[in-house]
Amino acid sequence: MRVLKDLGERRAIELILEQLEKMPQMPIPFGDDVSAYPLNGERLLILKTDMLVGKTDVPKGMSFWQAARKAVVMNVSDFAAKGVKPLVMLVSLGMTGNILEKELIEVAKGLNAGAREYGAFIVGGDTSEASDLIISLSVFGLAEKDYLMLRSGAKPRDIVAVTGLFGKTSAGLKVILENCKASKDIRGSLLEAVYMPKARLKEGLALSATKAVTSAIDSSDGLAWSLHELSKASSVGFSIRNVPVAHETVKFAEMNGLDPLDLALYGGEEYELVLTIKPNLWDKAEKAVKSVGGELIKIGTATAERQIILEVEGKRRVIEPRGWEHFKRL
Amino acid sequence: MRVLKDLGERRAIELILEQLEKMPQMPIPFGDDVSAYPLNGERLLILKTDMLVGKTDVPKGMSFWQAARKAVVMNVSDFAAKGVKPLVMLVSLGMTGNILEKELIEVAKGLNAGAREYGAFIVGGDTSEASDLIISLSVFGLAEKDYLMLRSGAKPRDIVAVTGLFGKTSAGLKVILENCKASKDIRGSLLEAVYMPKARLKEGLALSATKAVTSAIDSSDGLAWSLHELSKASSVGFSIRNVPVAHETVKFAEMNGLDPLDLALYGGEEYELVLTIKPNLWDKAEKAVKSVGGELIKIGTATAERQIILEVEGKRRVIEPRGWEHFKRL
């Protein structure tokens, strides 16, 4: 009999979806980062749930406060990628009976801090007894259908862009979990990326208002994986000519004999946005992101051919559909 | 240092709430069964999350299909108590890597069956790796503020009513967990109450339309506990003169030397509605519930004095604030 770890998370989700009767006229299809319910006219209720599990999502050294805040960031990041402001959140907390009172208070403070950091409020929830820390968040917002940024919609010749540099989280995780070396000048920055991730909400909202974005996703499963998801949903390929790697990651890779591009492409738990932009609206999009203090970095173009190719320094390599996946043991 | 099992779930929730910055003008205060966000006019978005955990919520002999359906029922029951139709649901699934493919499919089928049984659709979700089965559901609906049934609002002289008989679930759990005796003629019915609970959604929606209800809650933490919650939220007491005990429970109690009233009052995981009704609208309320195939049973009256007293067969006893509580070991 096959078990879940043979199937992997993605096949498991397909299997689940095959059992579900679909709501007629779903405004956002299964497989995108958020779900929706049609309110009146063009207005949509936007819904999202994601669960943080102690064992898999809370690396060594992360405090309860940071874990709770991270649970919020994971969810807000998907709202950011769709250009939707999170309004309210519910939290379903699973904990062991042995969690300390002060740890419980830390969890609550971390949830509140995360919600307020992105302008949302926690308005309800529930606690249960579980054998591990479980923070399941549900997030709600409202959107006009025309302003939603979906995974589908990229066209050949659109510009591919990201909102920041890659590779710090995967390097940081290697410091924490594999005892990789990191000199003093980069160590803090790498650990900060792991313990205090940021969602690009300001950037996502500013971009949504420009209507310049044709497809969008966050990079929480890794840049490579995100590109493959956009490719699949939009039926395009990508020619990538620039992978913006954080300088700390370049240094870390050198110190540990690793490939900085691998760290940047196949990491995960990194919450940048990966977007395609209409070429004629590039300037507008760039300006919008700058106006909220962010940056928009060109990394390539969408192509009719459905391959995802990295072309840097005269070398061509295929960007593989690899990234973080629950359950799968490779 | 105090840990959660010393505090109990209720104190834990208070501690969490103390750390949260409250959204201004919350349409439903913390502590009720659902949360709300104001849309335009009198329209509210209604939100609810509740988590089923294998270890604590899935008794021996319950199938994966039944566990998943039960996760839906737990959530729908709170919507029923507020008089709100659940429209869409999201599911956050935690599972071990060793769950069988066919068990995963059963979970998905059970979720779908539960949602469809109550007219809702599952529109999204997420899977995670966890050390136990975790089914965290989020449910969404829409309501007009005037039609919401809250925990607060009961007035002295209101009629206290319930939608069915009590005690089958607690008897069934004693059969499953404590090997209590049950003769063949009642065993099936007791186990059915545990494995296939029903939410009183039709009844809740019909009652909400009458505007006869002044306060409402479901009995998922036990009838006694529900009365105490209504008492606290509404600042009234109750004089209870009739506890409707299922005949199977009476028989089970006799066979095992137990008190049937204890089984009916202090059980839990039973999903009847407990309501207070305006006396002048009683007939309307009763008719509304009958019209959807249910029954509304008078059990007592609300009183100005804040005690909760049971008066049957000339005997007076205090109904204690006991019931199911996570974490607490008594």
Boltz contact constraints between the chains, C-beta under 6 A:
constraints:
  - contact:
      token1: [A, 1]
      token2: [B, 100]
      max_distance: 6.0
  - contact:
      token1: [A, 2]
      token2: [B, 101]
      max_distance: 6.0
  - contact:
      token1: [A, 3]
      token2: [B, 98]
      max_distance: 6.0
  - contact:
      token1: [A, 3]
      token2: [B, 100]
      max_distance: 6.0
  - contact:
      token1: [A, 4]
      token2: [B, 95]
      max_distance: 6.0
  - contact:
      token1: [A, 4]
      token2: [B, 97]
      max_distance: 6.0
  - contact:
      token1: [A, 4]
      token2: [B, 99]
      max_distance: 6.0
  - contact:
      token1: [A, 5]
      token2: [B, 97]
      max_distance: 6.0
  - contact:
      token1: [A, 9]
      token2: [B, 127]
      max_distance: 6.0
  - contact:
      token1: [A, 12]
      token2: [B, 127]
      max_distance: 6.0
  - contact:
      token1: [A, 15]
      token2: [B, 104]
      max_distance: 6.0
  - contact:
      token1: [A, 15]
      token2: [B, 105]
      max_distance: 6.0
  - contact:
      token1: [A, 16]
      token2: [B, 108]
      max_distance: 6.0
  - contact:
      token1: [A, 19]
      token2: [B, 108]
      max_distance: 6.0
  - contact:
      token1: [A, 19]
      token2: [B, 109]
      max_distance: 6.0
  - contact:
      token1: [A, 19]
      token2: [B, 112]
      max_distance: 6.0
  - contact:
      token1: [A, 20]
      token2: [B, 112]
      max_distance: 6.0
  - contact:
      token1: [A, 20]
      token2: [B, 122]
      max_distance: 6.0
  - contact:
      token1: [A, 21]
      token2: [B, 112]
      max_distance: 6.0
  - contact:
      token1: [A, 21]
      token2: [B, 116]
      max_distance: 6.0
  - contact:
      token1: [A, 23]
      token2: [B, 121]
      max_distance: 6.0
  - contact:
      token1: [A, 23]
      token2: [B, 123]
      max_distance: 6.0
  - contact:
      token1: [A, 35]
      token2: [B, 123]
      max_distance: 6.0
  - contact:
      token1: [A, 35]
      token2: [B, 124]
      max_distance: 6.0
  - contact:
      token1: [A, 37]
      token2: [B, 88]
      max_distance: 6.0
  - contact:
      token1: [A, 47]
      token2: [B, 90]
      max_distance: 6.0
  - contact:
      token1: [A, 49]
      token2: [B, 90]
      max_distance: 6.0
  - contact:
      token1: [A, 49]
      token2: [B, 92]
      max_distance: 6.0
  - contact:
      token1: [A, 49]
      token2: [B, 126]
      max_distance: 6.0
  - contact:
      token1: [A, 49]
      token2: [B, 138]
      max_distance: 6.0
  - contact:
      token1: [A, 50]
      token2: [B, 126]
      max_distance: 6.0
  - contact:
      token1: [A, 51]
      token2: [B, 92]
      max_distance: 6.0
  - contact:
      token1: [A, 51]
      token2: [B, 94]
      max_distance: 6.0
  - contact:
      token1: [A, 51]
      token2: [B, 128]
      max_distance: 6.0
  - contact:
      token1: [A, 53]
      token2: [B, 94]
      max_distance: 6.0
  - contact:
      token1: [A, 53]
      token2: [B, 128]
      max_distance: 6.0
  - contact:
      token1: [A, 53]
      token2: [B, 130]
      max_distance: 6.0
  - contact:
      token1: [A, 56]
      token2: [B, 129]
      max_distance: 6.0
  - contact:
      token1: [A, 88]
      token2: [B, 37]
      max_distance: 6.0
  - contact:
      token1: [A, 90]
      token2: [B, 47]
      max_distance: 6.0
  - contact:
      token1: [A, 90]
      token2: [B, 49]
      max_distance: 6.0
  - contact:
      token1: [A, 92]
      token2: [B, 49]
      max_distance: 6.0
  - contact:
      token1: [A, 92]
      token2: [B, 51]
      max_distance: 6.0
  - contact:
      token1: [A, 92]
      token2: [B, 136]
      max_distance: 6.0
  - contact:
      token1: [A, 94]
      token2: [B, 51]
      max_distance: 6.0
  - contact:
      token1: [A, 94]
      token2: [B, 53]
      max_distance: 6.0
  - contact:
      token1: [A, 95]
      token2: [B, 4]
      max_distance: 6.0
  - contact:
      token1: [A, 97]
      token2: [B, 4]
      max_distance: 6.0
  - contact:
      token1: [A, 97]
      token2: [B, 5]
      max_distance: 6.0
  - contact:
      token1: [A, 97]
      token2: [B, 327]
      max_distance: 6.0
  - contact:
      token1: [A, 98]
      token2: [B, 3]
      max_distance: 6.0
  - contact:
      token1: [A, 99]
      token2: [B, 4]
      max_distance: 6.0
  - contact:
      token1: [A, 100]
      token2: [B, 1]
      max_distance: 6.0
  - contact:
      token1: [A, 100]
      token2: [B, 3]
      max_distance: 6.0
  - contact:
      token1: [A, 101]
      token2: [B, 2]
      max_distance: 6.0
  - contact:
      token1: [A, 105]
      token2: [B, 15]
      max_distance: 6.0
  - contact:
      token1: [A, 108]
      token2: [B, 16]
      max_distance: 6.0
  - contact:
      token1: [A, 108]
      token2: [B, 19]
      max_distance: 6.0
  - contact:
      token1: [A, 109]
      token2: [B, 19]
      max_distance: 6.0
  - contact:
      token1: [A, 112]
      token2: [B, 19]
      max_distance: 6.0
  - contact:
      token1: [A, 112]
      token2: [B, 20]
      max_distance: 6.0
  - contact:
      token1: [A, 112]
      token2: [B, 21]
      max_distance: 6.0
  - contact:
      token1: [A, 116]
      token2: [B, 21]
      max_distance: 6.0
  - contact:
      token1: [A, 121]
      token2: [B, 23]
      max_distance: 6.0
  - contact:
      token1: [A, 122]
      token2: [B, 20]
      max_distance: 6.0
  - contact:
      token1: [A, 123]
      token2: [B, 23]
      max_distance: 6.0
  - contact:
      token1: [A, 123]
      token2: [B, 35]
      max_distance: 6.0
  - contact:
      token1: [A, 124]
      token2: [B, 35]
      max_distance: 6.0
  - contact:
      token1: [A, 126]
      token2: [B, 49]
      max_distance: 6.0
  - contact:
      token1: [A, 126]
      token2: [B, 50]
      max_distance: 6.0
  - contact:
      token1: [A, 127]
      token2: [B, 9]
      max_distance: 6.0
  - contact:
      token1: [A, 127]
      token2: [B, 12]
      max_distance: 6.0
  - contact:
      token1: [A, 128]
      token2: [B, 51]
      max_distance: 6.0
  - contact:
      token1: [A, 128]
      token2: [B, 53]
      max_distance: 6.0
  - contact:
      token1: [A, 128]
      token2: [B, 326]
      max_distance: 6.0
  - contact:
      token1: [A, 129]
      token2: [B, 56]
      max_distance: 6.0
  - contact:
      token1: [A, 129]
      token2: [B, 326]
      max_distance: 6.0
  - contact:
      token1: [A, 129]
      token2: [B, 327]
      max_distance: 6.0
  - contact:
      token1: [A, 130]
      token2: [B, 53]
      max_distance: 6.0
  - contact:
      token1: [A, 131]
      token2: [B, 131]
      max_distance: 6.0
  - contact:
      token1: [A, 131]
      token2: [B, 132]
      max_distance: 6.0
  - contact:
      token1: [A, 132]
      token2: [B, 131]
      max_distance: 6.0
  - contact:
      token1: [A, 134]
      token2: [B, 134]
      max_distance: 6.0
  - contact:
      token1: [A, 136]
      token2: [B, 92]
      max_distance: 6.0
  - contact:
      token1: [A, 136]
      token2: [B, 136]
      max_distance: 6.0
  - contact:
      token1: [A, 138]
      token2: [B, 49]
      max_distance: 6.0
  - contact:
      token1: [A, 138]
      token2: [B, 138]
      max_distance: 6.0
  - contact:
      token1: [A, 326]
      token2: [B, 128]
      max_distance: 6.0
  - contact:
      token1: [A, 326]
      token2: [B, 129]
      max_distance: 6.0
  - contact:
      token1: [A, 327]
      token2: [B, 97]
      max_distance: 6.0
  - contact:
      token1: [A, 327]
      token2: [B, 129]
      max_distance: 6.0
